[in-house]
Structure formats: C-alpha cells, structure tokens
Amino acid sequence: MQNQDKDITSTAGDTMPEFLNSKRFWKWTTVVGLIALSFIAYITTLNAQPLWDEQLILSWINNLNSSAAFNQFIIWSGPTPALDAWQPITNLTFLYCQKFGHQSIWLYRFASVKAHALATVLLFFVIRKLPIESSFRIAVAACILFALYPLHAEAVSWLGGWGIELGVFYFLASLYCYLRSKSFQMTKESPRTNPTSFVLLVRWRWLVGGLFLYLVSLSSNSAMWIGAVLISLLEFTNWLMKKDNNDIKSLRRTLACALPFVIMSATYALAGGAFANQIPKHMAQLFTGHWHQPLLHMLLPINKTLLGASASATKEYIFLGVMLVPSLLIAPLAFLRSANFRYLLVLSLVWLAACILPYIGTASSNINFWGSHALYLASVPLCLLAATLLMGFSSCFLAKSTNLNYAGMAVSTLFLIGTSIFYWHHLWLAQSNYKGIAADLIAIEKSVQVVASRNQVPFVIASGISPTQAVDRSFSTDGAICIDSGTQLLSAPSVPDGRLKDALRNGMYRNAVFHWDQNFHSLIDLDLSPAQNEFGTDLDGKGLVEKLLPPLQYYRTITFDAQENALVLESNSTNGAAVRMHGDGLSPLAGDFLYLDAKIVCPGQQPGPNQAGPQEAPPQIELYWATRSCPEYDHKWRRSTTSALTNDNQYHRYFLSLRSLGWTTNGPIANIMLGFPAGAKVWLKGGGIADGANLIPKLSVNVSTKPEKNAYTYPFFNYPESAELGFASLSGTAQATLQYDLSNIKDATGGFVEISQPNRQFLNPNGNEFSESQWKKVPLNALSGPINFRLQDFPSSGVYSIRVIASDAAGHVLGNFSDEIKLNVSGK
C-alpha cells in the first residue's frame, strides 16, 4: 500500500546510506528487534522450575505408553476446560517437546516464549496492513507494549497458557492473510481493483489461507466470534472510506467478503454449544456489578500482592497515571484532527469489547491476576488502544517539517518509553513470583518425600499449603490436600473435613497428616493436644464471662445482665457485635460443635429466620479462631457460620461446626471470636461443646470398580480410594452408590442431597446452609436409602463434593449437613 511506509523514510533524506532508506531493512530490523525484546523480557522464565499443575502435565506426557492414553491426551481440552483453549495442535507440540526435551522443562519454556514472540511479530504485520498512515509507528508502539504487557506472565510462563498463545497466533495469522487478500483505500481515490467485481477484490490464495488458519484458531473459544466481529467491522469501515459507498449493493458486496468467517464462527459456536453455554452466561454477568473488574485489571495491570506486604501501590498508580492521563486528555483533539486516530480508536474499542465479553466472569474472579491468561487475546486490542492514545500527540500535528510535529513525536515517544519500562518492571515482578513459588514447591516435595519414606505411607495429607502452588484452580490447595508419596503429585484436593477428624480420633492416619510451616519450609507433625475438651460442655453466662479475652471490664459494648445471667452485646454500626474468648482447653479432636444459647434483636427486620431480601445474605452468627501456628484470623478456612433467628424475643440454640480441617490441623486453638449480625443486640446466655450424634446425618459410599494404580485423572494422580476419608472414583460404566440415613435427626421426614460444582468445595463443612458452590440440589423422600450415580449424570469430569441434610414435612432443613463424599468423575 502506498501510504503505509511513508513514515519510515520521510525524514531519512538523501544523505543516509541506501540500505537505511530500504523499507525491507526497517521492516526486518523491527521484526528481529521485537523477537529479541520478547526473549529478553522472559529470559528468567526459561529456567523456571514447573509448578504443581505443570508437573502433572509433564509427568502425563512422559508416561504416554499406550494408544488409549495417547488418544486421550490428543483430545484433552487442557488444564482449564472452561476456556476450551487447548487443541490437538497444542497437544502435539507438547509431545514434540517431550520427544526432544524429555524431562527438561527448558524446551517447553522456550517454545512458549517463542509463540509469544511470533504473536508479537504477527501483530506488527497486521497493524501494518491496516488502511492508515504512519502505521509503522503505531505498529511498533503496540508490539512493544504487547511484548512487555504484565498480564502475559501467566500465559507465557505457565504451560497451561500455551494453547491460548497458539490460538492468538493462528488468529492473528488468519487476520493477516485476510488483510493481504483485501485492497483497502483510505482516501477518496478509486481503489486499485474494480469494486464491482468480487473476484478482483479478493486475492484468493490469501483468503483461503486465512480461512484455514481461522479454522485452526477456532479450536480456542477465545477466537470463536471475535474474527467474525472484527472482519465485519473492517469491511464496513472500508466501505465507508470508498468513493462508491452510496448504495446498498456496494455494502452487500463488501460485507460478502466477511461472510465465510461469519458462517464458520456461527457453525462452530452452535455445533460446539459454546454460544449457548458460555457467552450468554458471561454477558449476563454484565449486570452483576463485576463487569468492570477485568477491564480495570487490564488498564491498570498492578498486582498489589506482588509489591510486598508493607509496600503501597500509590506510587505505581501515579506513575502509570502520568503516562496515560495526558494521553487521554489529548485524545479529543487527536480525534478531531486525525482520521487515523479515529479509525484506530473505534477499531480497538470494538475489538476489545468482543474479546472481554466472553470471559468477564472468568477473569473478574481472579483478584490477584490468577486467571489472567483468559485475557491474553483481549490484550491485543488493548495494546493497540494504548499505542493509539500514547501516539496521540503525534496524531494531533500532521504538518511535516514543523517544530510541533517533532515535538508531538518526541512526547509520544517519551510516554511510550515510560509505559514500556513500567510494564517491564511489573512483568519482572510476576516472573520472580512464579520462580519463588516454584522454589517453595521444591521444598514441599522434598519434605513429602522424607516423611513418606520414613512412615511408609502411600500418600501424605498436608494442610497450610498456599493455593498459589498451581495456576489451575482445580488444584485447590486450601484446607488439607492429599499428595502421592512416590511422585509428589497431587492425589486429591480438600480431604473431607469431618471424616479426617474422626479418623484421627480413632488413631488412623496419624503418621500421614502434617501441617506445612512456611517459616521452617517443612512439614511438621500435628499438635492434637489437648486430647479432651477442657473448655466446658455447659457454661452459663458467668462461665462465659470468665472466658472473655480481655476481661469484661475492658469492653465498652459488652455488659453482664445479672437478672438474665447473660452477656449483653450491642452494636451501633454495620460491623456487628463481636466478642473474643481464650481457647484454653479447646481440643482439635474432641467435640463436633460449639453451641450458643442466644437471643438476638436486629432493628428493621421482621421476626423469623429469612428476613433478608433476595440479594442479601440472611443474618448469621460467625465463629473465627486463631491457633498457635496460625495467629491471624482467616475469613475463609478458619471460619464457621450458622443462620440466626432474630426479633422473636426467644432464646435459641445455635451450633457452629468444629469439624473442619482449619480447626483440626492448624495447631492448638489460641482464641476464638464470635460475630453477630450488624446492628444487633445480643443476649448470650450459655454455650459449650457438643457432639454431632443427633445433628449430622450419615452418608457412606460404595463404588463397583476400583481405580487403576498409577492412573492420571487430571488434575490428579493415583486418586485414593478410602471409605474412611470419603474418597471414591467413578468412570466408564461403573456405578457409585451412596447410602444415606437421616433417622437420627429429630422430626425429619426427608431431606436433600447437595452436589457441588466440579472441583469446587463447600466452605462451611457440616453447616446448615446451602452453598454458593452448589451445582445441583435433589430432594430425598425417605429417611434412608441409596443414591445412585452414573457417569452420564455429571456434566463434566472433576471432583464433586456430595452431602445430605435432613428436612421436615414442610421442607425446612433440620440439623446440619453430613460429612462430604469426594467423588472423582473421569472420562467425560
């Protein structure tokens, strides 16, 4: 195109050597520079040790020794099936790396960085083919930002992001081929080809190649509909810029070029069910109030968790603001003065919206940027948008050989350099974080190897391991997890809490359960003292006063009502009334519940248990605890809740579960804190420790076939089969039979079975509320009986948590949930 390379040599002059005036020289010098920049930016990634989920991928590839396993791997959709970002080509490249790299991670890392570098180069060629002047400057600026963008660290440094990288690579390649097949025209002059002839408009060899590459990229849902949207937009804007754009026939002829891409996208979406299952769900989340989070993550890529506990992100935001705010302020003037600026702004915004909408829910749920690989494709138009804004100063002044023109270019270049340095710094922080996590994982594996060898156990159960040891959220390392002794790979997540507590009570698994201590970088034996509860089984109001920490006289919102023999707690704020008690005498093993006798008055609510509106949580009583090993309160794993009955002027007995791994495996209880509904006045008349014999239904499992040894059922290796711990597997034609018994619950006539979403767990074990992680709730019409499951009953592979709870004739739940069964469903 005539106008694309004007900016390369416009200032070169006749005094420069001939090769410096060559368009080919500048083009390929830029390409080499972008590749070098990509490799330099990720040089620390090349020798990084694998994370936990990466280790399983590598181990699986290295042990493919049968055609069945090979076929299973080829059709595998990757470590994050929700993204559907893996494809046969991706898996074949893994096998290629395994053939030549064997156990070495280096070749895999090199291939991943190489894919990122090639995507950067393709982006350069795509922008160069857009119908704009000075495309060289914009292309270089956008590609520098793309190469250094901080959120790319997860996609490039993590093997699970490889499929997304290749999807973007093939998408950009198809887009480049399509642009090569077109004849764009920015001015009002007649196009070089006859606009009335579709055959002459299209260079068929490039269009066919683009369609093939687009078909390959469709293996990733991230490119499913973006190509159709983007190419249609390009065709429409091309029609607007043509001289003969005044009739509908011309518009139809123009959009016909995009028709094959639209048909291909629609066919793939409908055939694969992706449109029905994914896009409407995520677009619906636009109205949940969280739609802005992925956009903010992209515009302000500052991961505050990587800055250090004492560091503030204020300076980071200020620096980024200095780079971006002036560019935003100049944008209206650039928009009025430059057709290039208007074209690129509209193109990048529409492209960005098309990329973000499918993954609003996935990306916005990762507040620490875990899951940012879902935004890899969206970063392409974002970097184009950022380059357009940063180069806005040069877009405002189009006159040649003027001081203003050079000044605008200088300011734009300065802002580009500042933003690039900022991106590089945060990219380096992210890569350093990955390497630090990998170093911790090596220490964990060595400790597991030592204790497994000494105690001769097939698996080790460990609590306190950070969930950041793996990027894939299926590797939920919160709570306590099960690790294979031989390979140190993850065998199972989240051991059923109450079942492990009962097993430890009975002296089982004492030599297989440990707590990870970050300070010592070692697994340590559990401290299960005292063996019996000395806290008290029946405390009155005066007994509770003696447990207060600090003593009663130091509280200004808590008094003792002698007439009622009760502690009186008051709250005049949204924080809710709270009280802290020492944990002396509380046992990690003895007792199942902490019970409280309390009367609660909440202003502005009607009497009864379900006063909250549909968007509000019902009033709750909360229990938090700190231990000797973990002195900080944890709002997720060392927390128990139960629903509160308010405003009926009656005392009720509430049961807060102590059958969680946060209670059992984190060391002796140092103190507990009780929290009550906001603005409530509470009379606390008594409390103590109770067992769960009459509160927890019974649930057991039987599976007709045993799982294979040394079996990979992603993301687990050697998933255990243990009736005591509630682990079971289901695959093929086998049937899993669960036996339930609700007869020990007073007034029960039936109940419900609750099933979690795959690879999700219930955060309040043995609570009395249905979970947000629920996939399905099924009524039970008898007090006991079997519950049968087959493979076709589940939507996808994964580990499902299953539990039951009793109910009365009116359908109101009674007592608390049973201990969970962890059913590993594989082969879907």
N, C-alpha and C positions, 0 to 999 in steps of 0.2 A: 504494500500500500504506500502511496506516495507520501503521505503526511506523517507516517509513523517514525521515521528515522531522521526527521528534520532536526530534532533537538540534539542528536548525537554529535553532529559535525557542524552545527550552525555557528559555533564560536571557535572552531578549530583554526580557520584561516589557512592561507596558502603556505605559511612558514612551517607548519607541522610536517613531520615525515609522512610519506604516503600511506604507510600501514596504519598510522594513527587516524587517518581520515576514512579508513575502511569500516563499513558497517559490520562486516563479519568479524573483524578484530574486536570491536567493542562488545558485540553480542556474545562471543565465546569467552572473552575475558570475564564478562559478568557471570556467565554460567559457571566457569571454574571457580570464581570468587564465591558464589553462593554455595556451591558444594563444599568448598573449604570452610566457609563460615559455619555450615551445618555440622560438619565433623568436629571443628574446634569447639563449638558450643556444647557438644555432647561427648567430649573426649573422656570425661570422668565416668560416663555411663558404660563405656566399652569394657572396663574391667570390673564392673559392679557384680557382686555375687547375687544369685537369684533369691527372690522372696519365696514364701511358702507355696503359693499357688503356682509360681513359675517352676518350682522344683517338681511339683506333681506333673506338670506338662512335660518337662524334660524326662522324668522317670517313665512316664507313659510311652513317650516316643521311643525311648531306648529299649523298651520291653515289648515292642510290637513284634510278636513272633508267630502270628497266625493270620490267615486271610480274614477271619472274622474280626479280629482286633483291628486289622488294617482298614477294613471297610467301615468299622465303627468310627475310627479316627477320621476318615475322609469325610464322612457326613456330619461330623461333630460341628456344632454351631459356635463353639468357643466357650471361654470361661464365663462370659456374661451373656447367656442366651437371650435375655430381654432385648439386647441391642442387635441380635442376629447379625453380628459383624464379621463372623468368620465364614469362609467359603472354601471349596475344595482347593483352589489355587493357593490360598493361605496355608492350608494344612500340608499341601505338597511342598511348599517352600520350607516348612519346618522339617519335613522328612529329608529334604535335600541338605539342610544344615546338619541334621543328625548324621547323615552318611559321611560327611566330610569333617564335622566338628566333634562327633561322638559326645563325650561328656562335657566338653568345653562350652561354656556359656558365651565365649568371646565372639564366635561366628554368628550366633543369634543376635547379639547386640549390634554387631557390625551391619548385619542385614537390615535391622530395624532403623538404624541411623541412616543407612543408605536409602531406604524407602522414603524417609523424611526429606533427605536431600533432593531426591528425584522429584518428589511432590513440589518442593520449593522451586525447582527449575521449571517444571511444567506450569506452575502459576505464573512465572515470568513470561513464558511464551504465550499463555492465554491472554494476559493483560496486553501484551504487545500486539495481539490481533484484534483488540477492541477498536472501534472506529473513533479514536480520539487523537488529538495532537499531544505531543510531549508524553507519549505513552512510556517511553524509556524511563523517565524519571519516576513516574508512578509505579511502574513495574518493579524497579529496583527498590524503592522505598517499601512497597507492600511485601516483597520477598524477604527483605532484611527483617522486617517485623515478624513475618511468618516463621522464619528460621529460628528466631530467638524467643518466640512467644512462651511465657512461663507455663501456661496450662498444658503445653505439649509434653511436658516432662513425663506425665503419666503414660501417654500414648506411646512415646518413643522409648522410655526407659523400662516399660513393663511389657512383657511378651504378649500379654493379653490384648494390648492395643495394636498389635501388628495387623490384624485383619481390618481395623478401621483405617490404618495408614494406607494399606493397599487399596481399600475401597475408594479413598480420596484420590490416590494416584491414578486409578483407572477412570474415575470420574473426570478428573482434570484432563487426562489424555483424550477421553472421548469429546470433551468440550473443545479442546484444541483442534482436533480433527474436524469437528463441525465448523469451527470458525475458519479453518483453512478452506472449507468447501464453499464458503459464502463470499459474496462480494459486497462488503459494506461501503457506504458512501456517507461522509459527514456533511459535505457541502450540498448545495442545490444543483451542482452539475450533474449531467446524466451519468448513470453508472456505466462501468466499462462493459457490462454484458447487457443483453436485451432483457428488460424487466418483464416483457410479456411472455418470455419463454422459460418455463420451469427447468427444462433440460439444460439450458445455457447458464442459468443461475447457479446450478449445483455442479460442483466437481465431484462426480460420483465416487471416485476412488476414496476420497477423504470422507465423504458422508457414510459410505458403507463401513469404512474402518471405524468411524466414530460410533456408529450403531453397534458394532461388535464390542467395542470397548465399553460402551454404556451397558450392554447386556451383561458383561463381566462384572461391572461395578454394581449391578442390581443385586448381586449376592449379598450386598450390605444394605440393610434397610435405610441406612443414613442417606443413601443416594436415590431412594425409591421414587420420590416425586420431585426432588429438587431439580433434576435435569429437565423435566417437562416444564416446570415453572420458569426456570432461568432461560431456557432456549425460546420459549414462547415470548418472554419479555424482550429478549434480544431481537427477535423477529419483528415484534410490534414497534420497538423503538427504531429499528432500521426502516420500517415502512414510513414512520413519521418523518424521517430525515430525507426521504426520497422526494424527488420533484413531482412524480406522478402518483402522489398518495391521496388523490381526491376522489377515489371511487372504492366501493366495497369489493369489487372484483379484484382490485390490486391487493387489498388487505387479505382476502381469502387466499390468493396466490402466495402471498408472503408467509402466512401462517401455515400453509401446507408443508413448508419445509420442516416445521417442528412436529408435524403430525406423527411420523414414525416414533419419535421419542415419547410423545404423549401416549400413544397406543401401547408401547412397550411398558411404560410405567404403570398404566392402568391395569394391564393384563397381569403383571407381576403382583400388584397390590391386591387385586381381587382373588387371584388364584392362591396366593400365599396367606390370605386372611389378614395381612398386616394392616390394611386400611381399617378393617372392622375392629381389630383387636388393639391397635396401637394409637393411631393418630387421633381418632375422636376422644379416646381416654385422656391423652395428654392435652389436647386442645380444651377439654372440659376443665382442666386444671388452671386455665387462664383466669377462671372466676373464683379460685380458692384463695387468692391473695398472695400466692407464692410465685407467680409467673415472672416477677422481676428479678428473682434471685440469680438464675443463670446468666441473665443479661448483665447484672452488676458484677458477677464473678468474671465475666469476660472483659468488661470495660475497665474494671479495677482489679486486675489479677494480683492481689496481695494476699497471700496466705498468712494470716496473722499467727497461726500456730507455729510457723517456721521461724518467726523473728525472735523467739525466746520468751520465757515467762515474764521477765521484767521489762522487755522492750515494748515500745509503743509504735503503732503503725501511723501515727500522726505525721511524722516527717515523710514517710513513704507516700502518703496521700497528697501531701503538699507538693512534693517533687513532681508526682505524676500530674497534679493539677496545673502546675506551672507549664508543663509541656502541652496539655490538652486544652485548658480553658482559653488561652489566647487563640488557638486554632478554631475553637467553637465560636468565639466572638467574631472572628474574621469571616466565618463561613457565610453569613448572609451577603456580604459584599462580593465574595467569590462566586456565590450562587448567581448573583445578578450579572456579573461581568464575564463569566466563563461558561460556555456551553459544555466544555469538558467536565467541569466541576459538577454541573447539574446532572449530566449523564451518569457519571461515576457515583454520585451520591444516591440517586434513585436506584441504580443497579445494585449497589452494595447493600442498601437497606432492604430491598425486596429479597435479595439473596439471603441475607442474614435472617430475616423473618422465616423464610422457608426452611432454613437449617435448624433454627431453635425450636420451632413449634413441636416437632415430633418428640423432643427429648426434654421438655420442660420439667416433667415430673422426675425423670431420672437424674438430671443434672442438679436440680434445685435441692434434692435431698442430701447432697454431699456438701455440708457447710465448710468442710476443711479441704475441699477440692478433690477428695477421693471420689472418683467417678467422672473427672473432667475429661477423660478420653471420649465421652459421649459428645463433647463439644468440639472435637478436633475438626470436623468438617465445617462447623459454624465459624471457626477461626479464620477460614479462608476469606469469606466476605468481610469479616471484622477487620482483618489486616488491610484489606483493600479500602475499607471505610476510613481506618486510621491514617493510611497513607494519603488518601484524598484530603482529609482535614489538615494533616501536617503540611501538605504541599499547597494549602490554600493561599498562603501568602504569595507564592509564585504564580498562582492562578489569577490573582487579582490584577496583576500588571503584565499585560501581554505584549506591550510595545517593546521592540527589540532595541538593543544598544542604549538603554536608558538606565540611569542610576537606580530608579525604582525597581526595575526588572531584576537587576543584580541583587539589590537589597532584599527583595522578596525571596529570591532563590537562596540567599545566604541565611535568612531567618528560617526558612523551611528546612534547610539542611541542618541547621543548628538544633532545631526541635527534633528532627529525625534522629540525630546522633544521641541527644539526651534520652529520648524514649528507648532507643535501642540499648543503651547502657543500662537503663533501669530494668528492661526486660531480661537482659543477660544476667544481671545480679540476682533477680528472683528465680531465674531458671537454674542458676548455680545453687541457690539455697534448696530448691526442690530436689535436685540430684544428690546433694550432700545428705539430705534427709533420707532418701532411698538407700544410700550406702550405709548410713548409720543404722537403719532398720535391719538391713541385711547382716550387719555385724552382730546385732543383738540376737538375730535368729541363729547364727552360728553358735553363739554361747548357749542358747536354749537347746539346740540339738545335741551339743556335746554333753550337757547336763543330763538330758534324757537318756543318752547312750550309757552314761555312767550308772545311773540308778537302775535302768532296765537290766544291765549286765549283772549288777550286784544282786538284785532281787529276783531275777529270772521271771519277769512278768511279760506277757505278750503285748501289753500296751500300758502307757503311763497317762494318768489323768492329772492335768495341771490347771490350776486357777491363777488368775492375776496376770495373764499374758496379754499384752497390748493387742487390740484388734488391727493395728497398722502393720502387722507382720505379713499381711496379704492385701492386695488391692481388691481382689474379687470379694464382694460382700458375702458370698456363700461361705467363705472361711470366717465364720463368726467366732472369734477367739475370746469373746466376752464370757464371763462366768467361768466354767471349767470345761476343758476340751480333752479329747482322747487322742493320743499320739501313738502311732505304731512304733514298737520298740526297735524293730530291725532296720527300718528305713528312715525313721524320724519324720515320716509324712503324717499328715492329719488323717486320723481314722474316723473321727466323728466329732461334731460340734456339740456344745451345750448338753452335757450329761444331764439326764432328768434329775432335778434337784432333790426332791424328797426321797427318791429311790436310792440315790447315793448316800444320803444321810442315814437311811435305815440300814444300808449295807455296812457303813462304818460303825453304827451302833452294835451290829452283830459281829464285829471283828473282821469283816471281809474288806479286801482291797486296802488295808492299812499300809501295805508296802508298795502300793501303786498310785497313791494320791499324794500330790505335793502342791506347794504354793511357790510361784515364781517371785523371787525377791530381786527387784531391779537394782538395788544398791549393791548386792553381792554378786549380781549376774549369775544366779544359781537357783536351782530348785531346792527348797527347804522342806523338811518334814512338817506335817500339820501339828499345830498345838491344839489338842482337843480337850484341854482342861478348862473348867472342872468337869469331871465325868457326870456329876449330878447337879441339877439346878439348886442353887442356894439362894436365888433371888427371892423366892417366896411364891407359894401357889395360891395364896388367898390374902391379899393385902387390902386393908381398908384405907380410908382417907388419911389417917395418921401414918399408916405404913408407907403410903406414897410420899408423904411429906419428908420422911426420913431418907428417901431415895433421891431427893432433889439435888441437882448439881448446877449451880451453887445452892447453898441453903435458902430456905424460903425468904428470909429477911432481905435477900439481895434482889428479889424480884419485885418490880413495881406494878406488874399487871396480873400477879397471882396472889390470891389470899386463901385463907383457910376458913371455911364455914363450919363452926363447931356444931351448930344445930343439925346441919345436914351430914356432918362428918365427911366433908368432901372438899377437895381443892376446887377453887373457882378461878377460871382463866377467862380473861377478857381481851378482845381485840377491837380496836377502833380504826383499823386500816385494812388494806387489801392483802396484807401478809398472812393474816390468820393467827390465832392464838397458838403458842408453842411452849413446850416445857422440856427441859433436859434432865435426865436421870443418869446416875452412875450405873455401870454394868457389872459391878462386882457380884459374883455368884451366878451370872448367866452362863449356861453351858452351850457350846456349839452343837452338842448332840442331843441332850435330854430336852424334852418338851417340843411341841409342834406349833403352838400358838401363844402369843401374848394377848391376853384378853383384857378388856377395859369395860367397866361399868360407867356409863356417862350419859348425861342429859345435855342436849345441845339446842341452843336457840340462835337462829340466823335471821336477822331482820330482812324484811322484804320478800320472804318465801312462805309458801303455803305448807301446812303440815303434811308429812309423808316423805317417802324415800326418793321420789322422782320429780323434784321441783324444777330441775334445770330445763332450759329450753333445748331445742334440737341441736343448736350449735354450741352448747355449753356442756361441760363435764358436770356430773352430779356432785354434790358436796361429799368430801372424802375425809377420812382420818388417815394420816400418814405416819409411818414409822421409819426413821432413819437410824443408822448406827455407825459408829466408828470402832475400829479394832486396834489392838496394839501394833499390828503390822500395817494397817491402813488407817492412819489417824484422821484422814479427811472424810467428810460425808460424801456419799455418792448418790446422785439423784436417779440413777438407772439401775444399778445392780445391788446396792445395799439399801434397798427401799422396799417397803411393803405397804399396801393400801387396802382399805375396805370402804364401802359406801356407808354414808351416815344418814340416820333418821333424825329429822330436826323438827322443832316447833310443836311437838305434841305433848310437851311437859312430862315426858316419861323417861325413865332410865332404861337404856338398852345395853345389851352385852355385845361388844364388838370383838372380832377375832382377827388379829394381824398375824400373818403366816411367818413362822420362823423356819420353814422347810425350804430354804433357798441356799444355793451354794455360796452366796455372799455372806450368809450367816455361818455356814459350816466350815468353809475352807480358808477364811481370811484371818484366822487367829482369834484369841480371846477377846470378848466384847469389852471395849473400854467404856463407852457410854452410849445411851440411846436418846433420841429426840422424838417427841410426839408433836405432830402438827394437826391443827383442826381447821375447819372452814373459815374463810376470810370474814371478818366482822362478827364472828360468833362469840357467844358467851357460853362457857362450858363448865358443868359441874362434874368433876371426876371423883367418883365415889369409891372405886375399888379397881383392882387389877391383879394380875398374876400370870403364872404359866399353866397352860392346859395342853392335854394331848388331843390328837385328832381322831380318836376312835369313832366318835359319833358325828364327825364333821366332814370326813373325807370319804367319798365312795371308793370302791375297789375296782381296779382295772388291770387286766393282765393280757398277754398276747401270746399267740402261737402262730408260727409260720410253717407251711407244709414242706418247704425245701430250705436247705442251708446254703448260705452264700459261699462262693468259691474262695479259696485261700489265694493270697497274692492277687486279689481282684481290684481293678480300677473302676470305681463307680464315681466319676467326677462329681464333686471335688475331693473324694475320699479314697483312701487305700486301705484294704482289709477292714471294711466296716464291721464292727464287732457284733456278735450275736450273744446277747446276755439277757436272760429273763430277769435277773435281779436288778439290772440297771435299766431295763425297758428298751433295749436296742433290738430292732428287728429289721429284716430286709424283705423287699417284695420285687420280683422281676418275673418275666416270662409268663407262664400260665399258672404260677403259684397263687395261692390264696392266703391272705393274712386274716386270722380270726382273733378278734379281741373279745374277751369276756368281761362284762361289767356287772356290778352288784351295788344297788342303791338302797338295799333294805336296812342298812344301819342308820339311815338318815330319817329322823322323826318326821312324820306327816308326808313323806314322799310318796307320790303315785306314779311318777315317771321322771323324765329328765331330758338332758340334751347332751349330744356329743359335739365337741368343738374341734375343728381341724384348722391348723394354721396354714398360711401361705407357704410355698416351698422355700426351704432354707431360711425361715423366719421362726422366732421363738416367742413364747408368751413371757412377758416381762414381769408378771406378778404370779409366781408359782403358787398354786393352792389358794388363789384369791377367790372372790365371789363375783367378779365382773367379767363379762366377755371382752376379748382382747381386740385391739385395733389391727393386730396381725392375723385376724381370722380370715380364712378362705371360705369355710362353709360351716353352718350350724344345722344339725339334724336332730329332730325330736326323737325321744325314746319313750315308747308307750308301755313299757313293762319295767318292773323293779330289777330284773336281772335277765341276762341272755347274751347271745353272741352278736358281734358286729363284724360282718364280713367285708373284706376289701379285695378287689382285683386291680390289675394294672390299669385297665380302662377307666377305672373310677377316678383317676387323678389326671389333671390337665397337663402335667409335665413331670420330668424327673426332678428329684430333690428329696430332702429330708422334711417330713411333715410331722409336726407335733400334734398329738391327739390326746384329749382328756374329756372327762364326763363330769356332769354336775346334776344333782337331783332337783326336782321341782314338785310343787303341789298341784292339786287339781286345776287351779286357775292359771297355771303356767309360770308362777313366781318361783324363782330359784331358791333353793334351801341349802344350807350348809356351804361348803366350799368345793372347789374343783378337786378332782382326783390328781394323783401323780400322773405325769405325762408318759406316753409311749412315743419313742422316736422311730418312725418308720421310714427307712431309706428306700425310695421308689426309684428304680433304674430301668433304662431301656425304653423310655418314652421318646 
